[in-house]
Amino acid sequence: MAQDIKDTKLEAHFEALEKHKALLEKLHLDSNTHLDEVSNSLEQLTLTLEEYLKIIGIP
């Protein structure tokens, strides 16, 4: 059960990382991308990493 939660949190973080990477690539190619969108993506990336770290025991 704990392994399932750990795997789920890690997968959520990887998905947020891929979305953020795609957004940064879009920003690189099209400077019309809103910085709010980039900021929100970075915030989501941070939250998913924090959740994963809590699950594996890193405060």
Secondary structure as the mmCIF struct_conf table of DSSP 4:
data_model
#
loop_
_struct_conf.conf_type_id
_struct_conf.id
_struct_conf.beg_label_comp_id
_struct_conf.beg_label_asym_id
_struct_conf.beg_label_seq_id
_struct_conf.end_label_comp_id
_struct_conf.end_label_asym_id
_struct_conf.end_label_seq_id
HELX_RH_AL_P HELX_RH_AL_P1 ALA A 2 LEU A 29
TURN_TY1_P TURN_TY1_P1 SER A 31 ASN A 32
BEND BEND1 THR A 33 THR A 33
HELX_RH_AL_P HELX_RH_AL_P2 LEU A 35 ILE A 55
TURN_TY1_P TURN_TY1_P2 ILE A 56 GLY A 57
#
